[in-house]
Amino acid sequence: MMENNEMIYTAIFQTNEGKLTYKRYTGVIARKEAWENSAAMGKASGTRLIALIPGDHPVYTYESLFEGEKPNTELKEHDVFEVVIGPRDDVYEMT
């Protein structure tokens, strides 16, 4: 039986400059409410919430692992939402 209505989360935020930060966040068990509360917490500090993970987890970013090295900009410039649709030689139409 649960003693309280709280859960620990790892909240990952992004600044306007694209830097990732994270915080250990104690919130309610209801996921939508926890998201809204942690998003408000991020907004108050000038960041936006991008992920809310149940539990207390370490977060590794490129900057924290490769401190002082030139960032791999090729990965950062890739648009994960870009969809390229075009003709392909290996696609056949059924008639």
PyMOL commands that set and color helices and strands:
alter all, ss='L'
color gray80, all
select helices_A, chain A and resi 31-44+62-65+73-76
alter helices_A, ss='H'
color red, helices_A
select strands_A, chain A and resi 6-14+20-28+48-54
alter strands_A, ss='S'
color yellow, strands_A
deselect
rebuild
show_as cartoon
